Amino acid sequence: MKKVLAFAAAAALTTLGACNQSPREQAADNIEANADAVADNLEDLADNATTENAEQALENRADAVEEAGEKKADDMRSHDADTNLKNGI
């Protein structure tokens, strides 16, 4: 239930914040929101892990997902999709 509420809140904030943004900025925000949601789920799994090693591994994955999402979003914001293939579009 907590995960659903967090995802719904992120979606609502993204929708409200998208009113005056370019499509590229909206896409970057969506990338970050999705990465945050996945990272939150991994952190919840870490909280329920049965061993310290499993908990640490899940927390490390959550950090990596969040960092990757931020990098992809920054790349989306800073590179022109029509002239630069770095962002994969």
N, C-alpha and C positions, 0 to 999 in steps of 0.2 A: 504494500500500500504506500509506503514511504517513497519507493522508487517511482511509482505512478504520479504521486503528487509533485515530486521534484521535476520529473519530465514535463508535466503539465505546466508547472510554474515557469520552467525554462522556455517552453513553447510560447506561453503567453507574453513573457517579457520580450522574446524575439519578435513576436508579432507587433507589440506596441512600439518597440524601438525601430521597427522597419518602416514606419510611416514616411520618413523623409530621407531614406537611405537609397543609394544606388543598388541595383541588383547585385553587383559584385560585393558590396559591403554586406548586404543581406546574406549572401552565400557564405561569406567569411564568418559572419556571426552564427549562422547555422552550423558550420563546421565546428566552431568552438563549443556551441551548446551540445552538439551530439557527443563530442569528445568528453565533455564534462559529465554528461549523463552516463557514458560507459565507465568513466573513471569512478564515479560515485557508486555504480553497481559493483565494481571490483573492490572498492573500499568496504562496502557492506559485506561482501564475501570474505574479505580479510578479517572483519570483526567476528565472523562465525567460524574461522579456521580452527582446526583442532590442534595444530602445532605452530610453534613460533616461526619455523622455516616457511611453512605454507602461508602464514600471515604476512611475513616479510616479502615473499615472492609476489603475492597479490598486490601489496602496497606498491612494490616496485613497478609492476605492470600498470597500475593505475597512474602512477607518476609519468611513466613513459607514454601512455595514451594521451594524457593531458598535454604533455609537452609536444607530442606529434600534432595534436589538434591545433595548438597555438601556432606552430610553425607553418602548417598548411594554411591556416587563416591569414597569417602575416604574409605568406607568399601570395595568396589570393588578393590581398589588399595592395601589395606593392608591385605586382607584375601585370602588365597588360595582357589579358588573355588572347587578344588578337595577334600579338606580335611576339610573345614569349611563351614557349612551350614548357617552361620550368614548372608551372603549376599544374601541368597535365591536362589542360583544357584545349 
